[in-house]
Amino acid sequence: MLVPLNGESGNSCSAVAIQPDGKIIAAGYADNGTDRDFALARYNSNGSLDNSFDTDGKVTTPILNDDDVTNAVAVQEDRKIIAAGYANNAFALARYNADGSLDTAYGTGGKATFNLSAKYDSIEGIALDSSGRAVVAGGINDRIGIATILRDSALTPTPTPTPTVTPTPTPTPTATPTPTPTPTPTPTPTPRRTAFDFDSDGKADISVFRPSSGIWYLLNSAGNAFSGVQWGLSSDKLAPADYDGDGRTDYAVYRPSNGVWYILQSSNNQIRYVGFGLPEDLPRPGDFDGDGLADIAVWRPSNGTWYYLQSSNNNQFRAQQFGLQGDAPMLGDYDADEKTDFAVYRPSDSVWYILRSSDSQVQIAQFGTNGDIPVNGDFIGDNKSDLAVYRPSSGTWYIARPTGTPSQNFDAIRFGISTDTPVADDYDDDGKTDVAVYRRAEGNWYILGGENNSVMIMHFGISEDNPIPGVYLP
């Protein structure tokens, strides 16, 4: 049966789905005289148009002010229909109620678009998994991408639940970097690959901090459990790390106004207060002594000095001058000795300076260019931090290979746009840091990982939120 979708001649069908009741959904596009719109028609099992669908059996939907084309369609168990394709060179989806009206609870007014690259993105196929989530696949510039969209929340604003509130304690001001010793338990450390694993499953957790409320929101990778914990003030600097060696990242903040650290230890839910630092200091906790516990540490930009408390030696005070004003502190284990190395990235000449803890030698390498954001991670999986930068101007990641001259031997991965925040970490527990970005305007996370370099898209956050895996970026 030939069915015109509008008065124009340019109509096309590219996908078909069968509802449980035997009705047939045909999807494609319809030419509106200027450009193309998403188009759907529903037929009864005998081939006649189903007039209960948008009163005449067919519906067209403009997504953006350009060509909008449906390439795939799927029907949920509740008979809602998801159409997927592209709009203005972006991934595009729309969800319809059973009567053909847009489901306004989905995305923005029933429609959603997002880019995975700076060029051409198009969904070519869609399927529903056992949990009812849409799994879409298609082209991302010159690559193949796969994304999982949560059934109800992936493209809608993040709700603000009633969290378990832990009041921020009244601090005891300490204005000097002289530490206030705090007894620290010495449990058997649990090996960990990621700095932002709040549930100890070996995977980084998608998480944000909301300054207006001081609440940390987590989507725990173990069971996708959602939680919110109030810990800190809007003026605090986040300092998450595993301070008690139980394999879980602890909620922690550094308060510049009084130089006090507030740590909620996950092993016993006890609060730890430590006065250590000045208002200008940047919190940079790391395991400098290799005992499996994060050491409280700050980097002071004015004199390029690192100050830290050695957890293996009853919080003994230590200092190491390494860096200049204007440098970006870049903690990591660059020599695979299970100790954090002092390292800085100098934006003025894009040079990395690393003081290796294994042999006390200084490693110097030029890698990056003006405007790059240095990122930390073991992208190769050899237990060493790699030299890596994210270039916002092109949305490209540059990762130095472990051999040869970094500026001549590297991988380039185009993944992101200029306004994205890099949030690289190991989200799939494969021992390798995944390329990932957080798109603040959308509240969307885009993660490229796994053996097949599949793309996971997760909506989690609102525009004011700060992604926790990005807190140590310069």
KACOR-V194814 format. One record per residue. N is the residue number from 1. RES is the residue in one letter. PSI is psi in whole degrees, -180 to 180 (none if undefined). NEAR is the number of other ideal C-beta (glycine too) atoms within 8 Angstrom. D_LAST is the distance of its C-alpha to the last C-alpha in whole Angstrom. Layout:
N_RES_PSI_NEAR_D_LAST / N_RES_PSI_NEAR_D_LAST
This chain:
1_M_132_5_61 / 2_L_125_3_59 / 3_V_113_8_57 / 4_P_134_6_56 / 5_L_-22_9_53 / 6_N_-169_9_53 / 7_G_-6_3_56 / 8_E_167_9_54 / 9_S_-18_4_54 / 10_G_81_8_51 / 11_N_145_13_51 / 12_S_145_6_49 / 13_C_130_9_49 / 14_S_-3_10_47 / 15_A_150_11_46 / 16_V_142_9_49 / 17_A_148_11_49 / 18_I_126_8_51 / 19_Q_161_10_51 / 20_P_-27_6_53 / 21_D_6_4_56 / 22_G_-8_7_57 / 23_K_153_11_55 / 24_I_130_12_53 / 25_I_124_14_50 / 26_A_135_11_50 / 27_A_147_15_47 / 28_G_-127_12_46 / 29_Y_161_16_45 / 30_A_135_13_48 / 31_D_125_11_48 / 32_N_10_11_48 / 33_G_-23_4_49 / 34_T_-46_3_46 / 35_D_-160_9_43 / 36_R_151_10_43 / 37_D_154_12_43 / 38_F_142_16_42 / 39_A_135_15_46 / 40_L_148_18_48 / 41_A_144_14_51 / 42_R_132_13_53 / 43_Y_147_13_56 / 44_N_167_9_59 / 45_S_-20_7_60 / 46_N_3_4_63 / 47_G_-6_6_61 / 48_S_153_7_61 / 49_L_141_12_59 / 50_D_103_10_58 / 51_N_-6_7_58 / 52_S_-5_4_56 / 53_F_103_15_53 / 54_D_34_9_52 / 55_T_-23_5_56 / 56_D_9_7_57 / 57_G_-1_11_55 / 58_K_154_13_52 / 59_V_142_10_49 / 60_T_145_12_46 / 61_T_116_14_43 / 62_P_134_9_41 / 63_I_-59_12_37 / 64_L_174_10_35 / 65_N_60_5_37 / 66_D_-169_8_38 / 67_D_124_9_39 / 68_D_116_18_39 / 69_V_131_13_40 / 70_T_126_16_41 / 71_N_-13_13_41 / 72_A_155_15_41 / 73_V_146_15_43 / 74_A_154_12_43 / 75_V_126_12_45 / 76_Q_169_11_44 / 77_E_-29_5_46 / 78_D_11_5_46 / 79_R_5_9_48 / 80_K_148_11_44 / 81_I_130_14_44 / 82_I_120_14_40 / 83_A_138_15_40 / 84_A_147_15_38 / 85_G_-126_14_37 / 86_Y_158_16_35 / 87_A_119_13_35 / 88_N_46_11_33 / 89_N_28_10_32 / 90_A_152_11_30 / 91_F_136_15_31 / 92_A_140_16_33 / 93_L_152_17_35 / 94_A_144_15_38 / 95_R_135_12_40 / 96_Y_146_15_43 / 97_N_171_8_45 / 98_A_-23_8_49 / 99_D_4_7_50 / 100_G_-8_11_48 / 101_S_153_7_46 / 102_L_140_12_42 / 103_D_99_10_41 / 104_T_-9_6_39 / 105_A_-6_6_37 / 106_Y_125_14_35 / 107_G_-136_11_32 / 108_T_104_5_33 / 109_G_24_6_37 / 110_G_-2_13_37 / 111_K_152_13_35 / 112_A_141_10_32 / 113_T_151_12_30 / 114_F_151_11_26 / 115_N_141_10_25 / 116_L_-14_12_24 / 117_S_177_12_24 / 118_A_1_8_24 / 119_K_-117_6_28 / 120_Y_120_8_30 / 121_D_136_16_30 / 122_S_130_12_33 / 123_I_131_16_35 / 124_E_-16_8_38 / 125_G_153_9_39 / 126_I_144_13_38 / 127_A_159_7_40 / 128_L_130_9_40 / 129_D_-176_8_39 / 130_S_-17_3_41 / 131_S_4_5_39 / 132_G_8_8_39 / 133_R_145_11_36 / 134_A_126_13_36 / 135_V_116_12_35 / 136_V_150_14_34 / 137_A_150_11_34 / 138_G_-162_14_34 / 139_G_136_11_33 / 140_I_97_11_29 / 141_N_-111_10_29 / 142_D_24_4_31 / 143_R_168_8_30 / 144_I_134_7_32 / 145_G_146_12_30 / 146_I_134_10_31 / 147_A_144_13_29 / 148_T_126_11_30 / 149_I_123_12_31 / 150_L_146_10_32 / 151_R_-44_10_35 / 152_D_-23_7_34 / 153_S_-9_9_31 / 154_A_-26_11_29 / 155_L_20_10_29 / 156_T_160_10_30 / 157_P_143_5_28 / 158_T_124_11_27 / 159_P_155_5_29 / 160_T_101_6_28 / 161_P_172_6_31 / 162_T_107_3_32 / 163_P_167_10_30 / 164_T_110_7_31 / 165_V_126_6_30 / 166_T_108_8_29 / 167_P_142_5_29 / 168_T_122_9_26 / 169_P_160_7_28 / 170_T_121_3_29 / 171_P_161_9_27 / 172_T_104_7_29 / 173_P_139_8_27 / 174_T_112_11_26 / 175_A_-7_6_24 / 176_T_162_6_24 / 177_P_3_10_22 / 178_T_120_7_25 / 179_P_153_11_25 / 180_T_104_9_28 / 181_P_137_6_29 / 182_T_123_8_29 / 183_P_136_5_31 / 184_T_128_10_29 / 185_P_156_8_32 / 186_T_76_6_32 / 187_P_172_8_32 / 188_T_117_5_32 / 189_P_146_9_29 / 190_T_123_9_28 / 191_P_138_6_27 / 192_R_148_9_24 / 193_R_-16_9_22 / 194_T_148_10_19 / 195_A_-8_10_17 / 196_F_49_12_17 / 197_D_96_17_21 / 198_F_-13_11_23 / 199_D_8_10_26 / 200_S_39_11_27 / 201_D_8_9_28 / 202_G_1_9_25 / 203_K_141_12_23 / 204_A_142_12_20 / 205_D_135_13_21 / 206_I_126_11_20 / 207_S_149_13_19 / 208_V_158_12_17 / 209_F_129_14_17 / 210_R_105_13_19 / 211_P_-36_8_18 / 212_S_-26_6_22 / 213_S_-10_7_24 / 214_G_26_13_21 / 215_I_135_11_22 / 216_W_125_14_21 / 217_Y_128_16_22 / 218_L_141_12_23 / 219_L_90_12_25 / 220_N_130_13_26 / 221_S_-23_12_26 / 222_A_92_8_30 / 223_G_6_4_32 / 224_N_37_6_29 / 225_A_137_8_30 / 226_F_135_9_28 / 227_S_157_9_27 / 228_G_132_13_26 / 229_V_126_13_25 / 230_Q_120_14_25 / 231_W_97_12_23 / 232_G_175_13_21 / 233_L_166_8_20 / 234_S_-27_6_18 / 235_S_-4_6_17 / 236_D_157_12_16 / 237_K_128_10_13 / 238_L_144_13_13 / 239_A_52_12_14 / 240_P_139_11_16 / 241_A_171_11_17 / 242_D_93_13_21 / 243_Y_-15_15_22 / 244_D_5_13_26 / 245_G_26_15_26 / 246_D_7_10_28 / 247_G_4_10_26 / 248_R_140_11_24 / 249_T_134_12_21 / 250_D_146_13_21 / 251_Y_129_12_20 / 252_A_143_14_19 / 253_V_154_13_17 / 254_Y_127_14_16 / 255_R_104_15_18 / 256_P_-30_13_17 / 257_S_-26_5_20 / 258_N_3_10_22 / 259_G_28_15_20 / 260_V_138_14_21 / 261_W_137_16_20 / 262_Y_116_16_22 / 263_I_127_13_22 / 264_L_103_14_25 / 265_Q_125_12_26 / 266_S_-21_11_27 / 267_S_-32_9_30 / 268_N_6_6_32 / 269_N_26_5_30 / 270_Q_150_6_30 / 271_I_133_8_28 / 272_R_129_11_26 / 273_Y_134_13_25 / 274_V_124_13_24 / 275_G_113_14_23 / 276_F_101_14_21 / 277_G_170_12_18 / 278_L_167_11_18 / 279_P_-32_6_17 / 280_E_-15_7_14 / 281_D_150_14_13 / 282_L_124_9_10 / 283_P_128_12_12 / 284_R_73_11_11 / 285_P_146_11_15 / 286_G_164_11_16 / 287_D_82_12_20 / 288_F_-19_12_20 / 289_D_2_10_24 / 290_G_27_10_25 / 291_D_6_10_27 / 292_G_2_10_25 / 293_L_139_14_24 / 294_A_135_10_20 / 295_D_137_14_20 / 296_I_128_13_19 / 297_A_149_13_16 / 298_V_154_16_14 / 299_W_127_12_12 / 300_R_108_13_13 / 301_P_-35_10_12 / 302_S_-29_6_15 / 303_N_6_7_17 / 304_G_35_13_14 / 305_T_140_11_16 / 306_W_132_15_16 / 307_Y_132_13_18 / 308_Y_161_14_19 / 309_L_120_13_22 / 310_Q_105_12_24 / 311_S_-27_12_26 / 312_S_-9_7_28 / 313_N_48_7_30 / 314_N_43_6_30 / 315_N_41_13_27 / 316_Q_135_7_27 / 317_F_136_10_25 / 318_R_154_9_23 / 319_A_143_8_21 / 320_Q_117_9_20 / 321_Q_120_8_19 / 322_F_100_11_16 / 323_G_171_12_14 / 324_L_162_7_14 / 325_Q_134_7_13 / 326_G_-16_7_10 / 327_D_159_13_9 / 328_A_119_9_6 / 329_P_132_12_7 / 330_M_84_10_9 / 331_L_146_11_11 / 332_G_167_10_14 / 333_D_94_12_18 / 334_Y_-8_10_18 / 335_D_11_10_22 / 336_A_38_8_23 / 337_D_13_8_25 / 338_E_25_6_23 / 339_K_144_11_21 / 340_T_133_11_18 / 341_D_147_14_17 / 342_F_130_11_15 / 343_A_148_15_13 / 344_V_153_14_10 / 345_Y_128_14_9 / 346_R_103_13_11 / 347_P_-29_11_10 / 348_S_-32_5_14 / 349_D_9_6_15 / 350_S_39_13_13 / 351_V_137_10_15 / 352_W_136_15_14 / 353_Y_122_14_15 / 354_I_127_12_16 / 355_L_102_13_19 / 356_R_131_12_21 / 357_S_-22_11_23 / 358_S_-34_7_26 / 359_D_6_5_27 / 360_S_22_5_25 / 361_Q_150_6_24 / 362_V_124_7_21 / 363_Q_129_10_20 / 364_I_129_7_19 / 365_A_135_11_19 / 366_Q_123_9_18 / 367_F_111_13_16 / 368_G_-179_9_14 / 369_T_172_6_15 / 370_N_131_5_14 / 371_G_-11_6_12 / 372_D_153_12_10 / 373_I_115_10_7 / 374_P_139_13_8 / 375_V_153_11_9 / 376_N_142_10_11 / 377_G_161_12_15 / 378_D_83_14_18 / 379_F_-22_12_19 / 380_I_-29_10_23 / 381_G_28_8_24 / 382_D_16_7_25 / 383_N_17_6_23 / 384_K_141_11_21 / 385_S_139_10_17 / 386_D_153_12_17 / 387_L_124_9_15 / 388_A_146_14_13 / 389_V_154_13_12 / 390_Y_127_13_12 / 391_R_100_13_14 / 392_P_-33_12_14 / 393_S_-28_6_17 / 394_S_-3_7_19 / 395_G_34_13_17 / 396_T_139_11_18 / 397_W_135_16_16 / 398_Y_123_14_17 / 399_I_119_13_18 / 400_A_138_13_19 / 401_R_159_10_23 / 402_P_-13_7_24 / 403_T_156_4_26 / 404_G_-176_6_27 / 405_T_122_5_24 / 406_P_-41_12_21 / 407_S_-10_8_21 / 408_Q_-11_6_25 / 409_N_93_8_25 / 410_F_165_11_22 / 411_D_142_8_22 / 412_A_126_8_21 / 413_I_119_9_21 / 414_R_112_11_21 / 415_F_98_12_20 / 416_G_175_12_18 / 417_I_175_10_18 / 418_S_-28_6_16 / 419_T_0_7_15 / 420_D_153_12_14 / 421_T_123_10_11 / 422_P_134_13_11 / 423_V_49_11_12 / 424_A_136_13_14 / 425_D_178_13_16 / 426_D_97_17_20 / 427_Y_-8_12_22 / 428_D_9_8_25 / 429_D_41_8_26 / 430_D_8_9_27 / 431_G_7_7_24 / 432_K_142_10_22 / 433_T_133_10_19 / 434_D_140_12_19 / 435_V_130_12_17 / 436_A_148_15_17 / 437_V_154_14_15 / 438_Y_126_14_16 / 439_R_100_14_17 / 440_R_-42_10_17 / 441_A_-29_6_20 / 442_E_-22_7_22 / 443_G_25_13_21 / 444_N_143_10_21 / 445_W_134_16_20 / 446_Y_119_16_21 / 447_I_125_12_21 / 448_L_112_11_22 / 449_G_-177_14_24 / 450_G_168_7_27 / 451_E_-30_4_30 / 452_N_9_5_31 / 453_N_43_8_27 / 454_S_157_10_28 / 455_V_127_12_26 / 456_M_133_11_26 / 457_I_128_14_25 / 458_M_128_12_24 / 459_H_119_14_24 / 460_F_101_10_23 / 461_G_167_12_21 / 462_I_177_8_22 / 463_S_-29_6_20 / 464_E_-13_6_18 / 465_D_150_12_17 / 466_N_125_9_14 / 467_P_127_13_14 / 468_I_-38_12_13 / 469_P_-2_13_13 / 470_G_11_11_9 / 471_V_-23_12_8 / 472_Y_12_7_6 / 473_L_151_9_4 / 474_P_none_7_0
